[in-house]
Amino acid sequence: MGNAALDGITVYKDGDTYHYIVRFHDIKIGTLTDGIKRFWVNGTEYPVTSTGGAMNQVQTHFTSNEKLTNIPVSVFMYQQWKALCRVLVKRCNS
């Protein structure tokens, strides 16, 4: 789901530190519209803030001492979580 919401990535170096700014926009999943609410890199959560851009664009910023080519990230989308809970409850009550 995060890939579909990805709006762009900016990478720049300041001194010995690489800065990564990742932007996301809302996506539509069936009849639901949702966006990235929480974001983690290697298990560390970084704040997600609104940019005021189109489609409820948000961004997150993290840094690294080395240039990263593969970054393990996790995202949280509330509507996706809610839909999954409904499916699990239905299955448990069947």
N, C-alpha and C positions, 0 to 999 in steps of 0.2 A: 504494500500500500504506500509506503514511503516514496518509492520510485515514481509512482504516478503523480505524487504531490510535489516532487522536486522542481523548484523554479530556477535554481542556479547556485553555483558555488564560486566564491571569490577566495583566492589564496594570495597572501602577500607576506613578504619577509620584512621584519622590523628588527634590526640588530641580529641576534642569534635566534630569534623566535619566529616561527611560522604561524600566521593567523589564518584561520579558516572561518569564513562566514557562509552559512548554508541557508538558503531561502526556500520556503515551501508555500504553496497556495492550497486552498480548499479543493477537494475532489468530490465527485458525486459517486456514491455507491448505491446502485438501485435507486430507491426513492430518498435516500439519505445523503446529506451533504455534510462533510466533516473536514477537519484540518488537523495538522500535527499540534498536539498539546504539550507533549513532553519529549525530550531528546537526550540520549545518552551516547557517549563515546567510551568504549572500553569499560563500561560499567559506571562511569562518572556522569551524573546528570548536569546538563547545562541549561540555563534559562532560555525559554522561547518567548520572544517579544514581537509584538505587532509592528509592522513597518508602515501600515496605512495604505499599502499597495493593493492592487486589484485582487479580487477573489480572496479577500482576507489574508493577504500575504503576511507571513511571519518569518523571523530569522533567528538563528542561534549562532553563537561565536565561541570558538574554542581555539586553543593554541597548542603547539608542540615544539620541542627543541630540534626536531628533525623533520625533513620533508616527507610527508606520508603519501604513499601511492595506493594503499589499501587501508580503509578505515572501517573497523567494525562498529556500526552504530545500531541503535534501537530507537524506535519511535512509538508513541502512544497516540491513538486516535480514539476519542471517547465513543463515537457512534459505532465503530468497529467492535470495541469491547462490549458495548451494550447489546449489539446484535449477537455476538458470540454467547453472552450470558443467556439470552432468550433461547437460543438453540440448545444450550446445555440444560436449562431448566425443563424445556420440552422433553428432551431425551430422558432426563431423570424422572419425570412424572409419567412417562409412558409405560 
